[in-house]
Each structure stands twice: as structure tokens, then as C-alpha cells.
Amino acid sequence: MSCYKDTSRKLFGILEYVIYSAFAKAETQSAVENIPF
């Protein structure tokens, strides 16, 4: 049971990281596009 809980927690952690990375990348891209060079 605890093994299953650890696995699901790890999967949620990866999912959270992927979503966070996608948002961070989008934020960075929009920020870069908004900077006048």
C-alpha cells in the first residue's frame, strides 16, 4: 500500500513538474517577446 502511495506521489510530482515547466516556458517566451530589443 505504501509502495503504491509512493508511486502515485512520484507520478504526481512528475506531472506537476511537467505542467510547471510548460507554464514557465510559456511565461518566459511571452516575456521575451514583450521585451523590445
N, C-alpha and C positions, 0 to 999 in steps of 0.2 A: 504493500500500500504506500509506504513512504517512498519506495523507488518510483512508483507511478507519479506521486506528487512532485518529486524532484524533476522527473522528465517533463511533466507539464509545465512546471515553473521555468525550466530551461527553454522550452519551446516558446512560452510567452515572452521570456526575456529576449530571445532572438527576434520574435515578431515585433516587439516593442522597439528594438534597436533598428530593425529594417524600416519601420514606419518613421522613427525619429530621423534616421539618415535621409530618407526621402524628403521629409519636410525641411530638414536643414539644407539639403542640396537645392531645393526649390527656393527657399529663402535667400540663400547665397546667390543664386542665379539672378533673381529679381533685384537683389541689392546691387549686384554688379552691373546689371542693365540700367539701373537708375543712376549710377554714378557717371557723370559726364567726363569722359577722358578726351 
